[in-house]
Amino acid sequence: MIRVLLTGFEPFGGDTVNPSWQAVSAVAALPPDGLDVTAVRLSCVFGTALDELRAAVERVDPALVICVGQAGGRPDLTVERVAVNLDDARIPDNEGGQPLDQPVVPGGPAAYFATLPVKACVLAARSAGVPASVSYSAGTFVCNHVFYGLAHLIATERPRLRGGFVHLPYAPDQVTQGGAPSMPVDLAAEGLRAVLTAAASCTDDIAMAGGTLH
């Protein structure tokens, strides 16, 4: 069995749910064959979330970590390729923190690439019937903060660990008053299962068009 750490976030920004945690919980309750999945909910708080992630990595000692967050406004499951060393919060986190133009890790590299087969993960999700694409920006809020922190941990302390970040759209019950795109949580969970299976079984990525024009 391959040990996997899967994280989601608590609600933020006035929402009462976060589809990342809902989907992660569903995957942990019914994981893909051959994977021992532990789910952990992270605080939507700069600094605290990284402390919680580090503690979970030390406790679980996984071979693979995939952190999951909400990207309201996106229409599909997106596998992130790049984490940047920048906290620049448009809104406060859940404890009122709002860092502006600050590094995630002072003195750290400007960016890291995910150590996942990103395009293979996207193809796996699509093959499972879940709309998916590669993303080249995880934003500058707590999601990117966690993604960069995970990548820095792998680069500096745990070179055998592989990890990355996946964003999910809103859940349908979050957009009843507006026209933002959404994805049912059970479909998002199915996409995450496909991503996990691909990430666990493939170390080299595939050659597939996945870039953007803007």
FIMI-903523 format. One record per residue (C-alpha): y, x, z. Coordinates in steps of 0.05 Angstrom, whole numbers, plus 5000, padded with zeros to 4 digits. Last residue first. Example, Ala and Ser with C-alpha at 12.3 -4.5 7.8 and 13.67 -1.06 7.14 Angstrom:
2
497952735143/491052465156/
END
This chain:
214
567949484565/563049614509/556949574554/550349954557/543349684563/539849874499/532750074518/529450754527/525050674588/525950984656/521251494688/518851344758/514950704743/510050334789/514350204850/520750064811/517149594763/513849204819/520249164859/524248914799/519048384784/519148144856/526748144854/526647694793/522047214827/526747204887/532547044841/528646464811/527046204881/534346274900/536645844842/541946214801/549346074796/555146114748/562145924773/564545234752/567144964817/566144484875/558544524879/558745274872/555545534936/549845034934/547545334868/546446034897/551646534874/549347094829/544947664851/546448414855/541148954858/541849644889/538050294888/532750714920/527651274917/525551684977/522452364965/529152714971/530552435041/536252815074/541952995027/540652634962/536952044992/542151935046/547651994995/544351474951/543651005010/550951095030/553150984958/549250324954/551650115023/558950225007/557849924938/555549284971/560949325026/566749274976/568549744919/564949404861/557649544843/559949774775/555549984716/551049374715/544549324676/542348624657/538048044680/536447314664/529747164699/523746944658/518847454687/519647874625/527147884639/525948154709/521248684682/526248884628/531648974680/527149394724/525249824665/532649914651/534150154721/528150624731/530550744802/534051344832/540751004825/546151464799/551051774847/558651824846/564752224865/560552714906/561552714981/567253055016/568752455060/562951965053/564951255034/571651525012/577951125026/582650794977/583850195022/579450025081/579649285102/576249165168/576848465196/570048445229/566648065174/569748495120/576948405099/578548225026/580248664966/576849255000/577549944969/571850374994/570450934945/564951444933/562051084872/555050804863/552350774792/546450424759/546449734790/541049234771/544248574755/541047884764/544947404720/551146984712/556147414751/561747034784/559747164855/556147824862/551747764924/547848354950/541048684949/538849364975/532549664946/529050204984/522550544962/517751014996/519150705063/519651025132/520150335166/523850545229/527951125200/529850715139/531750125183/536150555228/539550855166/540850155138/543649895204/548350495210/550450385137/551949655150/556049835212/560450305172/563949755132/561849065156/557748545118/552248625169/545448795140/539248355141/532648725139/526448545099/520048965103/515548955043/508449245040/507149284966/500449274931/501048574904/508148314902/510948034967/510747304990/514447255057/518247905042/520347624974/522946975005/526947355057/530047785003/531947164964/535446835023/538647485045/541647604976/543346874968/548546925024/549746285063/555445985103/560946245057/567846425085/568347105054/561747345082/554547115093/549647625121/547048145072/540348315042/535648905050/528749075021/524949665050/518549805013/512150125038/507050244983/500050005000/
END
